[in-house]
Amino acid sequence: MLSIFLTIFSQSTLADDAELNRVAKKIKTQIEKSIKKSKKTLEGYCDVFVDLDYTHPKNAVVKKVSTLGDNELCFIAKKTINVGNKYAYDWPERYIRVQVVSK
């Protein structure tokens, strides 16, 4: 019983998929670079949800990007991750959640 409880709640404590998924880590790195290049001083957070398509061999293709959080951060994130971008992947995962925090 205790192991089931720990399994369920340990997954919910992860902030995003970048710790486990190679595609999510690459997407998060791209967004963070774009934020650093921005001339504005930005504070806040943005949750980025990426819907991926795996019909292409060895590549995940971005189908949809949705965001939740600070408008300016989310605008930069949406501008960085375009529909149609391709990423090499280890295992298929349809939805990826990435959380970006700027202080």
C-alpha positions, 0 to 999 in steps of 0.5 A: 500500500505504501509503495502505491502511495509513493509511486503516485505522489512521486510523479506529481512532484516533478516540475516538468518532463525535462528531467526524464525526456530528451526532447523536453530537455532540448525544448526547455534549453531552447526556450531558456536561451530565447529568454536570455536573449530577450532585452526585457527583464522578465519575471514569472513562470510559464508552463509550456505544453507541447503536443507531438506527432510520431508519424515520421521515422525517428523524429517527433514533430510538434503539432501544437504548443499551448502555454499557461502563465506570464504573458511575456514569457509564454509569448517568447516560448510560443515564438521559439517552439514552432509547429513543425519543428522536429526532434530526435527521441528515445521513446514516444511521449505524446504530450510534454510539459515544460516549466520555465521560471525567470527571476 
